[in-house]
Amino acid sequence: MKNTIRISIVCLVFFLPTFGQAPSVDEKLKEIDDYANAVTQTWAGKSGAGMAIAVVKDDKVVSAKGYGIRELGKTDAVDADTVFAIASNSKAFTTAALAILVDEKKLDWDDKVSKYLPEFQMYDPWVTSELTIRDLVTHRVGLDTFSGDLLWYETTYTPDEILQRLKHLKPVSSFRTRYGYQNLMFIAAGKVVERASVRSWCSFVKERILTPLAMTRTSCTVNNLPNNAAWPHNESGGTLRKLHRGNVDGSYAAAALNSSVNDLSKWLRLQLAGGKFDGKQIISEAQAWNLHQPYLSQQISLAASRSNPTRHFSGVASGWFVYDYYGVKVINHSGGLDGMLSYTVLIPEKNVGFVILTNSESPAFVVMMNKMRDVFADAPKRDWNAEAITQVAAMKKAADEANARSDAERVPNTKTSLPLASYSGTYADKMYGNMTVSEENGRLVLKFLPSPNFVADLEHWHYDTFRIKWRPSVAYNFPRGFVTFSLDKDGKPDQMKIDQPNNDFWFYELDPRRVK
C-alpha cells in the first residue's frame, strides 16, 4: 500500500572510509537523536508535524521517544505512547497469525486458498484453483502493484464485498513469475485466518499476538483509538493541512492497525528473538524463521545499485522484505496511508530493530530509516536528509514543468459537444461500482458512490475533457488529472475515461460506462 506513497532518493555519492573504534550503542543513539531533531526541523513546517522512534538492542528497548507535535495548530507533543496508523506494517501481523495457525496444524502454507475460501475467484480460473496461502502473502499472483486498491481505499465495501469484485481485475504477468505488491491478497489472507480460527481477524490478532505482548495501545480500527493519538497531515496547494483519519477497515488484514513505538518495540523483540517474548514462545522458532525467508526475488535496478552499491539481493518474504546492506541482512516493511508514513526494520546479525512512525507525508520516515540503518550497519556516513531536500525540489520542478506542458497543449476557446446537463448520469464499472455525474450550479460534479469522500468538480478544459478539481474531503493529494467523455453513434455520452496520475491508485483500471 500505501505502501503505498513513495519518496525515491536516487543519487550517485562518494563514500568516505571511517577508521578507529566503533562507536558505542549510546553514541549511536546520540547520533540518531541529533539527526532526528534536525530532520524534524527540516520538514515539520513543510510537510509534516511529528515523528516517534524506538530502538531495540539485545532484547531491550534502548530508546523510545517522540519528536514534534501530534496535531497541526496545537502544542501536544508526540511521545513514545502516541498512536499512529501503521498501514502496511499490519501485513506482518497477518502472516504471524497464519504462522501460529500453521504451528497449531490448522492450516499449511501450501494449502489451496479454495480450501478455506471456496467462493474466492481470480480473473483466471486456473490461478484460482492453484492459488496457495503462501501466494497470497508474497506478492506473486500476477496482478500489478496496487492493482484494485480503489476497492478498499475510503470505500464502504466490506472485505467480503471487496473480494467478490476481485475477479474483474486482469493480471499483468503470469502466475508466480513477477512481483506485484498486493493489498487485496492480504485481505484474502485475513479471511483465511478467520475461517481457520473461527473468529475475526482482529480478535485472533488481539488474543494471540497483541495481548501476550501487552500491546495495550494497539487497535484494529480508527474507530476506537485511545487518547494521545496523532492526526495525519499533508500538503495541498502548498499549504499544510490536517486530514481526517482514514477508515481502512475494509483492508483490515493489509493495513488497518494503529500502534505506538512503545507497543511496537515489543513486536520488534518478538521478531528478533525467534518468536519468543519474555520467555514465552508465541510463534515457533521454525515458523518465525520461515516468515523472514524470501520466496520471490526482486530485481535491483541500475539506479538502485548506484545508490546502494553493497546491495546484492532483494527478496519478498511473508509480510516482510529482505535484502543485504554492507554485509548484513536487513528485514523490513514500510507503511503508508494519507498523512501517515512508517518503517519497521530488523537487522538480526546486530540483534537490532527499530521502528519509525510519522504523521506526515514528508521524506522524514525514509530519511530516518536510511540514517538508522547506516548507524547500526556501521556503514559510511551519508547525509540522507540533504539528499531528500534535493530530490523533493527536483520532483516539484518536474511537476511544475509537466503542468506547464499541459497548459501549453490546452486548446483555447473550445466548447463541449453537448450542453453540460447531457453528460449527467450514472456510469458503472464492473470492478469498482457506480459513479455519478451531475450538473450543479453550472458545473459538472463527479461522485464515486462506493467512496463518499471522493467528490470532484469538473472544470472544462477543452472539447469534451474536463480537469478534475478534488474537493477537500479527498485526503490524497492527487496531481492534475482529467476526465474525458466519449460519445456513441447517436451523439450521446456513453463512456468516461479518468486520467488521474498518482503513485498508488490505478484509475486506468476503471472502465466507467453510462448505464442511465
C-alpha positions in Angstrom: 0.0 0.0 0.0 0.2 2.9 0.7 2.8 1.2 0.7 1.8 2.9 -0.5 3.1 6.9 -1.2 6.9 6.7 -2.0 9.9 9.1 -1.8 12.6 7.9 -4.1 16.0 9.3 -3.3 18.4 8.2 -6.0 21.8 9.9 -6.2 25.4 9.0 -7.0 27.5 9.7 -4.0 31.1 9.2 -2.9 31.8 7.3 0.3 34.5 8.3 2.7 36.1 5.5 4.8 35.8 5.6 8.6 38.6 4.5 10.9 39.0 4.0 14.6 37.0 2.2 17.3 33.3 1.6 16.5 31.0 3.9 18.5 29.1 2.5 21.5 25.4 2.0 21.5 24.9 5.2 23.5 27.0 7.1 21.0 24.9 5.7 18.1 21.7 6.6 19.9 23.0 10.2 20.4 23.8 10.4 16.7 20.3 9.2 15.8 18.7 11.6 18.2 20.6 14.6 16.9 19.7 13.7 13.3 16.1 13.1 14.2 15.9 16.6 15.7 17.4 18.1 12.6 15.1 16.1 10.3 12.1 17.3 12.3 13.2 20.9 12.0 13.6 20.4 8.2 10.2 19.0 7.5 7.9 19.9 10.4 7.0 23.3 8.9 6.7 22.0 5.3 5.1 18.6 5.0 4.7 17.1 8.5 4.1 17.6 12.2 5.8 14.8 14.2 7.6 11.5 14.5 8.3 8.7 17.0 11.2 6.3 17.1 12.0 3.2 19.1 15.2 1.1 19.1 15.6 -2.5 20.4 19.0 -3.9 21.0 19.8 -7.3 22.6 16.2 -7.8 23.6 16.0 -4.5 25.4 14.4 -1.2 24.5 17.3 1.2 24.5 15.5 4.2 23.1 11.8 5.3 22.6 10.8 8.9 22.2 8.9 11.4 20.1 9.6 14.5 18.1 7.3 17.3 17.0 3.6 17.6 17.6 0.5 15.4 17.2 -1.8 17.9 15.5 -1.3 21.0 13.4 -2.2 24.1 15.3 -1.8 22.6 18.8 1.2 22.0 21.0 0.6 18.4 22.2 3.9 16.7 21.8 4.5 13.3 20.2 5.9 10.8 22.7 6.6 7.1 22.8 3.0 6.2 23.5 1.5 8.3 20.7 -0.6 6.1 18.4 -0.2 6.3 14.6 -1.7 4.3 11.8 1.0 1.8 10.8 -0.7 0.9 7.5 1.1 -1.9 5.6 3.2 -2.8 8.6 0.0 -4.6 9.6 0.8 -7.3 7.0 3.4 -8.9 9.2 0.8 -9.4 11.9 -1.4 -11.2 9.4 1.5 -13.5 8.4 2.3 -14.0 12.1 -1.3 -15.1 12.7 -1.0 -17.5 9.8 2.2 -18.9 11.2 0.5 -19.5 14.6 -2.2 -21.4 12.8 0.4 -23.5 11.0 2.0 -24.3 14.4 -1.4 -25.5 15.5 -1.8 -27.6 12.3 -5.0 -25.7 11.4 -3.6 -24.9 8.0 -0.4 -25.2 5.9 1.3 -22.6 3.8 0.9 -24.7 0.7 -2.9 -25.3 1.2 -5.0 -24.1 -1.6 -6.9 -20.9 -0.8 -10.1 -22.5 -2.1 -10.0 -25.0 0.8 -10.9 -22.1 3.1 -12.5 -19.6 0.7 -14.4 -21.7 -1.9 -16.2 -18.6 -3.1 -12.9 -16.8 -3.9 -12.2 -16.1 -7.6 -9.4 -14.6 -9.5 -9.7 -13.4 -13.2 -8.1 -16.7 -14.4 -9.9 -19.8 -13.2 -6.7 -21.8 -13.3 -5.0 -19.3 -11.0 -8.0 -19.6 -8.7 -7.6 -23.4 -8.5 -3.8 -23.2 -7.9 -3.5 -20.3 -5.6 -2.0 -21.1 -2.2 -1.8 -19.3 1.1 1.9 -18.6 0.5 1.0 -17.0 -2.8 -1.4 -14.6 -1.0 1.4 -13.1 1.2 4.4 -13.0 -1.2 3.0 -10.7 -4.0 3.4 -13.2 -6.8 -0.2 -13.7 -8.1 0.3 -11.9 -11.4 -1.6 -8.7 -10.6 0.0 -5.2 -10.9 1.4 -3.4 -7.9 -1.5 -1.7 -6.1 -4.0 -3.2 -8.6 -7.5 -2.9 -7.3 -6.7 -0.7 -4.3 -9.5 1.7 -5.2 -11.8 -1.1 -3.9 -10.7 -0.6 -0.3 -9.4 3.0 -0.2 -12.0 5.1 1.6 -14.9 2.8 0.4 -17.8 1.4 2.3 -17.2 -2.0 1.0 -16.7 -4.9 3.5 -13.8 -7.3 3.0 -16.2 -9.8 1.6 -17.6 -7.3 -0.9 -14.0 -6.3 -2.0 -13.0 -9.9 -2.6 -16.2 -10.6 -4.6 -15.1 -7.8 -7.1 -11.6 -9.1 -7.4 -12.4 -11.5 -10.3 -12.7 -8.5 -12.6 -9.0 -7.5 -12.2 -6.9 -8.6 -15.2 -3.4 -9.9 -14.5 -0.3 -8.2 -16.0 2.0 -11.2 -15.7 2.0 -14.9 -15.4 1.2 -16.5 -12.1 4.3 -16.7 -9.7 6.7 -15.1 -12.3 6.8 -11.4 -11.3 6.4 -9.2 -8.2 3.3 -7.1 -7.9 2.6 -5.6 -4.4 -0.9 -6.7 -3.5 -3.1 -5.4 -0.7 -6.2 -7.4 -1.9 -4.4 -10.7 -1.4 -3.7 -9.8 2.2 -7.4 -9.1 2.7 -7.9 -12.6 1.4 -5.3 -13.9 3.8 -7.2 -12.2 6.7 -10.3 -14.1 5.6 -8.2 -17.4 5.7 -7.2 -16.6 9.3 -10.9 -16.1 10.1 -12.0 -19.4 8.5 -9.2 -21.4 10.0 -9.5 -19.9 13.5 -13.3 -19.5 13.6 -13.0 -15.9 14.9 -12.5 -12.5 13.4 -9.1 -11.4 12.2 -9.0 -8.7 14.8 -10.0 -11.0 17.6 -7.3 -13.5 16.7 -4.6 -10.9 16.4 -5.5 -9.4 19.7 -5.8 -12.8 21.6 -2.7 -14.5 20.1 -0.3 -11.5 19.5 -1.3 -8.2 21.0 -2.4 -9.4 24.4 0.6 -11.8 25.0 2.9 -8.9 24.0 1.0 -6.4 26.3 0.5 -4.2 23.2 -2.4 -2.4 25.0 -2.4 0.7 22.9 -2.7 -1.1 19.6 -6.1 -1.3 17.8 -7.6 -2.7 14.6 -9.5 0.4 13.6 -9.5 4.2 13.8 -13.0 4.0 15.4 -11.7 3.2 18.9 -8.3 5.0 19.2 -7.0 5.7 22.7 -6.1 9.2 23.9 -2.8 10.5 22.7 -3.3 9.6 19.0 -1.7 11.6 16.2 -3.6 13.2 13.4 -2.4 12.8 9.8 -1.2 15.7 7.7 -0.2 16.5 4.1 0.2 19.5 1.8 -2.5 20.7 -0.6 -1.7 23.6 -2.9 1.5 24.2 -0.9 -0.4 24.6 2.4 -0.1 22.0 5.2 -3.5 20.7 6.3 -4.8 18.3 8.9 -6.6 15.3 7.4 -9.4 13.1 8.7 -8.3 9.8 10.0 -8.7 7.4 7.1 -11.1 4.5 7.8 -9.5 1.5 6.1 -11.4 -1.2 7.9 -12.1 -2.9 4.5 -8.4 -3.6 4.1 -8.1 -4.8 7.7 -5.5 -7.6 7.3 -3.5 -5.4 5.0 -3.4 -2.0 6.6 -5.7 -1.4 9.5 -3.6 -1.5 12.7 -2.7 1.6 14.8 0.1 1.5 17.3 2.8 3.3 19.2 6.5 2.9 19.2 6.4 1.6 22.8 4.0 -1.1 21.7 5.9 -1.9 18.5 9.2 -2.3 20.4 7.7 -5.4 21.9 6.8 -6.6 18.4 10.5 -6.0 17.4 11.7 -8.1 20.4 9.4 -11.0 19.3 10.8 -10.9 15.8 14.4 -10.7 16.8 14.0 -13.4 19.5 12.7 -16.1 17.1 9.1 -15.8 18.1 9.7 -15.6 21.8 8.7 -12.8 24.2 9.6 -12.7 27.9 10.3 -16.4 27.9 7.1 -17.4 26.2 7.1 -18.9 22.6 4.3 -17.0 20.8 5.4 -18.3 17.3 7.5 -21.4 16.9 11.2 -20.7 16.2 10.9 -22.6 12.9 7.9 -20.5 11.7 9.4 -17.2 12.9 12.4 -18.0 10.8 10.3 -19.0 7.9 8.5 -15.7 7.9 11.7 -13.8 7.1 12.8 -16.1 4.2 12.4 -14.7 0.6 10.0 -16.7 -1.6 10.3 -14.4 -4.6 13.4 -12.5 -5.8 13.3 -8.8 -6.8 15.5 -7.3 -9.5 17.8 -4.5 -8.5 17.8 -1.6 -10.9 21.0 0.1 -12.1 19.9 3.3 -10.3 19.3 1.5 -7.0 22.6 -0.3 -7.4 24.4 3.1 -7.8 22.6 4.5 -4.7 23.3 1.4 -2.6 26.3 -0.4 -4.2 26.6 -3.0 -1.4 23.1 -4.5 -2.1 23.4 -7.8 -4.0 20.0 -9.4 -3.5 16.5 -8.4 -2.6 13.6 -10.7 -1.9 10.0 -10.9 -0.9 9.3 -12.7 2.4 6.0 -13.3 4.1 4.8 -9.9 5.1 8.4 -8.6 5.0 11.1 -7.7 2.5 14.7 -8.9 2.8 18.0 -7.6 1.3 21.6 -7.2 2.2 23.3 -3.9 3.1 27.0 -3.5 3.9 27.4 -7.2 4.7 24.3 -7.6 6.9 20.8 -8.9 6.2 18.0 -6.3 6.6 14.4 -7.4 7.1 11.9 -4.5 6.8 8.5 -3.2 5.7 7.1 0.3 5.3 3.6 1.6 5.7 1.8 4.4 4.0 -1.7 5.9 4.4 -2.8 9.5 3.9 -0.6 11.6 6.2 0.9 8.6 8.0 4.2 7.0 6.8 6.3 4.5 8.8 9.0 1.9 8.8 9.8 -1.3 10.7 13.4 -2.6 10.4 15.2 -5.7 11.7 19.0 -6.3 11.5 19.3 -9.8 13.1 23.1 -10.1 12.9 23.3 -6.9 15.0 20.4 -8.0 17.2 18.9 -4.6 16.5 15.5 -3.5 15.4 13.8 -0.1 15.1 10.5 1.5 14.2 9.7 4.9 12.8 6.2 6.4 12.8 5.3 9.8 11.3 2.1 11.8 10.9 3.1 13.5 7.6 3.9 12.8 4.0 7.4 14.3 4.2 10.5 12.1 3.5 11.3 12.1 7.2 10.4 8.5 7.7 12.6 7.2 4.9 15.4 9.7 5.8 15.5 8.3 9.3 15.3 4.7 8.2 18.3 5.2 6.0 20.2 7.0 8.7 19.5 4.5 11.4 20.2 1.6 9.1 23.6 3.2 8.3 24.4 3.7 12.0 23.6 0.1 13.0 25.1 -1.5 9.9 28.3 0.6 10.6 28.0 2.0 7.0 29.9 5.1 5.8 28.2 8.4 6.8 25.8 9.8 4.3 23.5 12.8 4.6 20.2 11.4 3.6 18.3 14.5 4.7 20.3 16.7 2.3 19.7 14.3 -0.5 15.9 14.3 0.3 15.8 18.1 0.1 17.4 18.0 -3.3 15.2 15.2 -4.5 12.0 16.9 -3.4 13.0 20.1 -5.1 13.7 18.2 -8.3 10.3 16.4 -8.1 8.5 19.8 -7.6 10.3 21.3 -10.6 9.4 18.3 -12.7 5.7 18.5 -11.6 5.7 22.3 -12.4 7.2 21.6 -15.9 4.6 18.9 -16.6 1.8 21.3 -15.7 3.3 23.9 -17.9 3.4 21.5 -20.8 -0.2 20.6 -20.1 -1.2 24.2 -20.1 0.6 24.7 -23.5 -1.2 21.8 -25.0 -4.6 23.0 -24.0 -6.7 24.1 -27.0 -8.3 27.5 -26.2 -11.8 28.7 -26.9 -13.3 25.3 -27.4 -16.8 24.2 -26.3 -18.3 20.9 -25.2 -20.1 18.9 -27.8 -23.3 19.0 -25.8 -24.9 21.1 -23.0 -23.5 20.2 -19.6 -26.7 18.5 -18.4 -26.3 16.0 -21.2 -23.2 14.5 -19.5 -25.1 13.8 -16.3 -25.9 10.2 -15.5 -24.7 7.1 -13.8 -21.5 5.5 -15.0 -20.8 1.9 -13.9 -17.5 -0.1 -13.7 -17.8 -3.8 -13.3 -14.9 -4.0 -10.8 -15.4 -0.8 -8.8 -19.1 0.1 -8.9 -21.1 3.2 -9.8 -20.1 6.8 -10.3 -22.4 9.7 -11.0 -22.0 12.9 -12.9 -24.5 15.7 -12.2 -24.8 19.4 -13.1 -24.6 21.7 -10.0 -24.5 25.5 -10.3 -23.4 25.4 -13.9 -20.6 22.9 -13.3 -20.3 19.1 -13.5 -19.7 17.2 -10.3 -18.3 13.7 -10.2 -19.0 11.4 -7.3 -17.6 7.9 -6.6 -20.6 6.2 -4.8 -18.6 3.5 -3.0 -16.2 6.2 -1.7 -18.4 9.0 -0.2 -15.4 11.3 0.3 -14.5 11.1 -3.4 -16.2 14.1 -4.9 -14.7 16.3 -7.6 -15.8 19.4 -9.5 -15.1 19.0 -13.3 -13.7 22.2 -14.8 -14.0 22.4 -18.6 -10.5 22.1 -20.2 -11.1 21.7 -23.9 -13.6 19.8 -26.1 -15.1 17.0 -24.0 -12.3 16.9 -21.5 -12.6 18.3 -18.0 -10.0 19.0 -15.3 -10.6 17.2 -12.0 -10.8 19.5 -9.0 -11.0 17.3 -6.0 -12.9 18.7 -3.0 -11.2 18.9 0.4 -12.9 15.7 1.5 -10.4 13.9 -0.6 -7.3 13.3 1.6 -4.9 12.1 -1.1 -3.0 15.0 -2.7 -3.6 14.0 -6.3 -1.7 15.8 -9.0 -3.5 17.3 -12.0 -6.0 14.9 -13.6 -8.6 14.9 -16.3 -11.9 13.3 -17.3 -12.8 12.8 -21.0 -16.3 11.8 -22.2 -16.8 9.9 -25.4 -20.0 9.9 -27.5 -21.8 7.0 -29.0 -23.1 6.8 -32.6 -26.2 8.8 -31.7 -24.0 11.6 -30.2 -24.8 10.8 -26.6 -22.2 10.4 -23.8 -21.6 6.7 -23.2 -18.2 6.4 -21.6 -15.9 8.2 -19.3 -12.1 8.0 -19.2 -10.5 9.0 -15.9 -6.8 10.1 -16.4 -5.7 10.7 -12.8 -1.9 10.2 -12.4 -0.7 9.2 -8.9 1.6 6.6 -7.3 -0.9 4.4 -5.6 -4.4 4.1 -7.1 -4.9 3.0 -10.7 -7.8 4.8 -12.2 -6.8 3.4 -15.6 -8.2 0.0 -14.4 -11.7 1.6 -14.4 -13.9 1.5 -17.5 -17.0 3.6 -16.5 -19.8 3.2 -19.0 -23.1 5.1 -18.8 -26.0 2.9 -17.6 -28.6 5.6 -17.1 
